[in-house]
Amino acid sequence: MRDSSISLSYQRIDELGHDFYRLQCYFVTHLIYVLSDWGRHLLERSLFEEELSFIVSNLIQAHNASP
């Protein structure tokens, strides 16, 4: 499914700015939604550790960045 040698580096809001941070949050969540067919299929957690870590560590910040 995903080449484990590919590493995506997600950034904080202070590194990207508000607008690009919101787009990054949208990308990360929708990557998971689409690959799981909107939650219909379980994904192998080990393939998405970076995304999971990003979502968990940025959950409050992403919520506060919403309009």
C-alpha positions as a LaTeX table, in Angstrom:
\begin{tabular}{lrrr}
\hline
Residue & $x$ (\AA) & $y$ (\AA) & $z$ (\AA) \\
\hline
Met1 & 0.00 & 0.00 & 0.00 \\
Arg2 & 2.57 & 2.58 & 1.08 \\
Asp3 & 6.33 & 2.57 & 0.68 \\
Ser4 & 7.69 & 2.58 & 4.22 \\
Ser5 & 10.78 & 4.49 & 3.08 \\
Ile6 & 8.61 & 7.53 & 2.30 \\
Ser7 & 8.46 & 9.91 & 5.22 \\
Leu8 & 6.10 & 12.84 & 5.23 \\
Ser9 & 7.06 & 15.65 & 7.52 \\
Tyr10 & 4.01 & 17.40 & 8.89 \\
Gln11 & 4.58 & 20.87 & 10.28 \\
Arg12 & 3.20 & 22.97 & 13.14 \\
Ile13 & 0.97 & 25.99 & 12.68 \\
Asp14 & 3.82 & 28.37 & 13.55 \\
Glu15 & 5.89 & 26.85 & 10.73 \\
Leu16 & 3.16 & 26.92 & 8.07 \\
Gly17 & 0.85 & 29.75 & 9.01 \\
His18 & $-2.87$ & 29.41 & 9.63 \\
Asp19 & $-4.11$ & 28.78 & 6.07 \\
Phe20 & $-1.51$ & 26.19 & 5.07 \\
Tyr21 & $-1.85$ & 24.48 & 8.46 \\
Arg22 & $-5.60$ & 24.06 & 7.90 \\
Leu23 & $-4.90$ & 22.61 & 4.43 \\
Gln24 & $-2.39$ & 20.18 & 5.93 \\
Cys25 & $-4.96$ & 19.06 & 8.54 \\
Tyr26 & $-7.50$ & 18.56 & 5.76 \\
Phe27 & $-4.99$ & 16.51 & 3.77 \\
Val28 & $-4.02$ & 14.26 & 6.69 \\
Thr29 & $-7.59$ & 13.50 & 7.74 \\
His30 & $-8.82$ & 12.97 & 4.20 \\
Leu31 & $-5.88$ & 10.72 & 3.36 \\
Ile32 & $-7.08$ & 8.42 & 6.16 \\
Tyr33 & $-10.75$ & 8.79 & 5.16 \\
Val34 & $-10.12$ & 7.95 & 1.51 \\
Leu35 & $-7.74$ & 5.05 & 2.11 \\
Ser36 & $-10.15$ & 3.51 & 4.62 \\
Asp37 & $-13.11$ & 4.12 & 2.27 \\
Trp38 & $-14.57$ & 6.58 & 4.79 \\
Gly39 & $-14.08$ & 4.21 & 7.73 \\
Arg40 & $-15.39$ & 1.12 & 5.99 \\
His41 & $-12.02$ & $-0.69$ & 6.19 \\
Leu42 & $-9.47$ & $-0.88$ & 8.97 \\
Leu43 & $-6.02$ & 0.39 & 8.04 \\
Glu44 & $-2.80$ & $-1.14$ & 9.26 \\
Arg45 & $-1.77$ & 1.28 & 11.99 \\
Ser46 & 1.96 & 0.82 & 11.42 \\
Leu47 & 1.59 & 2.26 & 7.91 \\
Phe48 & 0.12 & 5.50 & 9.24 \\
Glu49 & 2.10 & 6.22 & 12.42 \\
Glu50 & 3.11 & 9.69 & 11.21 \\
Glu51 & $-0.47$ & 10.65 & 10.45 \\
Leu52 & $-1.77$ & 9.26 & 13.73 \\
Ser53 & 0.94 & 11.05 & 15.68 \\
Phe54 & 0.17 & 14.31 & 13.86 \\
Ile55 & $-3.57$ & 14.01 & 14.48 \\
Val56 & $-3.21$ & 13.19 & 18.17 \\
Ser57 & $-0.58$ & 15.83 & 18.91 \\
Asn58 & $-2.40$ & 18.55 & 16.95 \\
Leu59 & $-6.03$ & 17.80 & 17.77 \\
Ile60 & $-6.59$ & 20.81 & 20.03 \\
Gln61 & $-4.56$ & 23.14 & 17.79 \\
Ala62 & $-6.49$ & 22.03 & 14.69 \\
His63 & $-9.80$ & 22.55 & 16.45 \\
Asn64 & $-8.75$ & 26.08 & 17.48 \\
Ala65 & $-7.66$ & 26.83 & 13.90 \\
Ser66 & $-11.18$ & 26.16 & 12.61 \\
Pro67 & $-13.30$ & 29.18 & 11.67 \\
\hline
\end{tabular}
